[in-house]
Structure formats: structure tokens, C-alpha cells
Amino acid sequence: MRHLVPATLLLVALIHALPLVGVLGVNPLQRLYGVPVAAPELEILLRHRAVLFGLLAAFLAAAAFQPRLHGAALLAGLVSVLSFIVLVRLVGHANAALTAVMRVDAGALALLLLLAGAWHLWRPAGD
């Protein structure tokens, strides 16, 4: 358990860091999500989204090495991946790129749920 939580948090941090390339502009965003980014307003929103994913990735990675942050990091990761999956399901009509993102998030969700359950059962008192 001592190594499982940090390893999983680092993996989920890596998954959340991948969209950070979107900060670089329209072309990386279009490759990431498979949608045209025709409006400057959409570019701003998606590039800001990339920054926020970078911040979440940094938190998840830092929390991997801070046991007192494990619970908060697990919750943040769960909210992130679950919210995307729910939104894809609610809206529907996801293209191939977004479906691939959803599948990666579904894998991360499974890992995080297993880890959250194990962490809850086996965490040391006071964590």
C-alpha cells in the first residue's frame, strides 16, 4: 500500500499532464480533441483548460509524496475523470478523440476507485 498510492497518483498525474500541450496553441488542441478550434474564444477556453489540467497534474504528482494529501488527491482525481465521463455520456456524440480520452479516464477511474477503497481500509490512523 505504501507504494501503490504514490504510483497510482503519479500515473493519474501523467494522464492529467497530457492535455498541457494544448497551451501551445490551436494545432495541438485540434490534435488532442479532434475538433476544429475556429473561434478565438474557444481557443482561450481550451488553452485555459490545459493550464488547469497542468495544475491538477502538479498537485497529484506532489501529493504522491505527501501522505497527508493522499485523500485530497484521490478525491480531486476522481472528480476530474468522473466528471468528464459523465459529461460525455450526457452530451453524447463524442468523436473518436474524445471517446479515446473518455476510455483513458475510465481506466483512471477504475484505478482511483480501487485505490480509494484500499486507502480507506488500510491507511494508517491519523491520515
Phi, psi and chi 1 to 4 in degrees:
 res  aa     phi    psi   chi1   chi2   chi3   chi4
   1 MET       -  -33.9 -165.2   60.5 -172.7      -
   2 ARG   -60.4  -31.4 -170.3  174.8   79.4 -155.8
   3 HIS  -101.8  -20.3  -60.0  -68.8      -      -
   4 LEU   -68.3  -44.3 -174.6   59.8      -      -
   5 VAL   -62.8  -52.8  172.2      -      -      -
   6 PRO   -60.5  -40.9  -24.1   33.2      -      -
   7 ALA   -62.8  -42.7      -      -      -      -
   8 THR   -67.6  -42.7  -58.1      -      -      -
   9 LEU   -63.0  -37.2  -71.6  175.9      -      -
  10 LEU   -67.6  -38.8  -72.9  172.7      -      -
  11 LEU   -64.1  -45.4  176.7   61.9      -      -
  12 VAL   -67.4  -33.2  175.1      -      -      -
  13 ALA   -62.7  -42.6      -      -      -      -
  14 LEU   -62.2  -43.5  176.1   62.8      -      -
  15 ILE   -59.0  -41.4  -70.1  168.2      -      -
  16 HIS   -76.2  -19.8  -79.2   81.9      -      -
  17 ALA   -80.3  -23.2      -      -      -      -
  18 LEU   -55.5  -43.4  -64.6  173.7      -      -
  19 PRO   -68.5   -8.6  -18.8   29.5      -      -
  20 LEU   -59.0  -25.7 -169.3   53.8      -      -
  21 VAL   -60.4  -22.2   70.8      -      -      -
  22 GLY   -62.4  -19.4      -      -      -      -
  23 VAL   -61.5  -25.7  165.1      -      -      -
  24 LEU   -72.1  -15.2  -61.3  175.8      -      -
  25 GLY   138.4 -167.6      -      -      -      -
  26 VAL   -64.3  -47.2  171.0      -      -      -
  27 ASN   -59.3  -48.8  -70.1  -27.2      -      -
  28 PRO   -61.5  -36.4  -21.4   30.2      -      -
  29 LEU   -63.7  -43.7  -73.3  168.4      -      -
  30 GLN   -65.9  -36.7  -70.2  178.2  159.1      -
  31 ARG   -68.0  -39.8  -79.1 -167.8  -56.0  -85.0
  32 LEU   -62.6  -47.6  -89.0  171.5      -      -
  33 TYR  -109.3   -7.9  -58.7  118.0      -      -
  34 GLY    64.6   29.3      -      -      -      -
  35 VAL  -129.1  145.9  -64.3      -      -      -
  36 PRO   -69.9  137.8   19.8  -25.8      -      -
  37 VAL  -110.0   79.4 -178.6      -      -      -
  38 ALA   -86.8  -31.9      -      -      -      -
  39 ALA   -96.2  137.1      -      -      -      -
  40 PRO   -58.7  -32.6  -12.4   18.0      -      -
  41 GLU   -64.6  -39.0  -63.8   85.7   -2.6      -
  42 LEU   -67.3  -38.9 -178.5   58.0      -      -
  43 GLU   -60.2  -45.5  178.2 -175.0   -8.6      -
  44 ILE   -59.4  -47.6  -68.3  165.6      -      -
  45 LEU   -62.0  -44.6  -69.4  170.1      -      -
  46 LEU   -71.4  -35.8  -70.9  174.6      -      -
  47 ARG   -69.1  -36.9  -71.0  175.8   81.4  178.5
  48 HIS   -65.6  -39.2 -175.4 -105.7      -      -
  49 ARG   -58.0  -40.7  179.3 -178.1 -166.7  -85.8
  50 ALA   -62.2  -41.9      -      -      -      -
  51 VAL   -61.8  -44.3  169.8      -      -      -
  52 LEU   -63.5  -37.8  -66.2  176.3      -      -
  53 PHE   -65.0  -36.7  -92.2  104.0      -      -
  54 GLY   -62.9  -41.0      -      -      -      -
  55 LEU   -63.9  -43.0  -73.0  171.5      -      -
  56 LEU   -64.2  -41.8  179.9   55.5      -      -
  57 ALA   -60.8  -43.2      -      -      -      -
  58 ALA   -62.7  -42.1      -      -      -      -
  59 PHE   -63.2  -46.1  170.3   65.7      -      -
  60 LEU   -60.7  -42.5  -67.4  167.9      -      -
  61 ALA   -66.2  -43.6      -      -      -      -
  62 ALA   -65.3  -40.4      -      -      -      -
  63 ALA   -65.4  -25.6      -      -      -      -
  64 ALA   -57.4  -29.2      -      -      -      -
  65 PHE  -104.2    6.5  -57.7  102.0      -      -
  66 GLN  -126.0   92.7  -62.2  -68.6  -34.9      -
  67 PRO   -51.4  -31.2  -27.7   35.4      -      -
  68 ARG   -69.0  -16.7   63.1 -175.2  173.2   77.5
  69 LEU   -98.6   -2.1  -63.6  176.5      -      -
  70 HIS   -56.4  -46.5  -73.6  173.2      -      -
  71 GLY   -61.5  -46.5      -      -      -      -
  72 ALA   -64.1  -39.0      -      -      -      -
  73 ALA   -68.0  -41.9      -      -      -      -
  74 LEU   -59.4  -44.3  -70.9  169.6      -      -
  75 LEU   -64.4  -44.7 -179.1   60.9      -      -
  76 ALA   -61.2  -44.3      -      -      -      -
  77 GLY   -63.8  -43.2      -      -      -      -
  78 LEU   -61.7  -46.4  -77.4  166.1      -      -
  79 VAL   -61.4  -42.1  168.2      -      -      -
  80 SER   -62.3  -55.3  174.8      -      -      -
  81 VAL   -71.6  -38.2  -63.6      -      -      -
  82 LEU   -66.8  -39.6 -175.3   59.2      -      -
  83 SER   -63.9  -38.8   64.0      -      -      -
  84 PHE   -66.1  -44.1 -174.1   76.4      -      -
  85 ILE   -60.0  -45.6  -67.1  166.6      -      -
  86 VAL   -62.7  -44.0  167.8      -      -      -
  87 LEU   -63.4  -41.5  -72.8  169.8      -      -
  88 VAL   -61.2  -42.9  168.5      -      -      -
  89 ARG   -67.1  -41.3  -64.1  -72.2 -173.4 -165.6
  90 LEU   -68.0  -44.9  -74.0  174.8      -      -
  91 VAL   -78.8  -41.5  174.4      -      -      -
  92 GLY    73.8 -175.8      -      -      -      -
  93 HIS    57.9   34.9  -53.7  -68.8      -      -
  94 ALA   -74.1  137.5      -      -      -      -
  95 ASN   -75.3 -179.1   65.3   16.9      -      -
  96 ALA   -62.9  -39.8      -      -      -      -
  97 ALA   -65.5  -44.6      -      -      -      -
  98 LEU   -68.8  -34.0  -68.0  178.1      -      -
  99 THR   -64.7  -39.2  -60.3      -      -      -
 100 ALA   -64.4  -41.9      -      -      -      -
 101 VAL   -60.9  -42.9  170.5      -      -      -
 102 MET   -62.5  -38.6 -175.2 -172.4   70.6      -
 103 ARG   -66.6  -40.3  -72.7 -174.1  178.4  133.1
 104 VAL   -63.8  -43.1  169.8      -      -      -
 105 ASP   -63.8  -35.4  -82.8    5.0      -      -
 106 ALA   -64.9  -39.3      -      -      -      -
 107 GLY   -64.5  -43.1      -      -      -      -
 108 ALA   -63.2  -39.0      -      -      -      -
 109 LEU   -61.1  -45.5  175.9   63.1      -      -
 110 ALA   -60.0  -46.2      -      -      -      -
 111 LEU   -60.7  -45.4  -75.4  173.5      -      -
 112 LEU   -66.5  -38.2  -73.4  166.1      -      -
 113 LEU   -65.3  -43.9  -74.2  172.6      -      -
 114 LEU   -62.5  -44.1  -71.3  171.2      -      -
 115 LEU   -65.9  -42.2 -175.5   62.1      -      -
 116 ALA   -61.5  -42.2      -      -      -      -
 117 GLY   -63.0  -46.4      -      -      -      -
 118 ALA   -65.3  -42.3      -      -      -      -
 119 TRP   -61.3  -43.1  177.5   81.2      -      -
 120 HIS   -62.9  -39.7  179.4   71.1      -      -
 121 LEU   -75.9  -36.1  -69.3  173.4      -      -
 122 TRP  -115.3    6.7  -70.3  -62.9      -      -
 123 ARG   -68.8  148.0   68.3 -173.8  165.3  138.2
 124 PRO   -65.3  151.5  -17.1   26.9      -      -
 125 ALA   -59.4  137.3      -      -      -      -
 126 GLY    94.3   -9.4      -      -      -      -
 127 ASP   -82.4      -  -83.6   -0.4      -      -
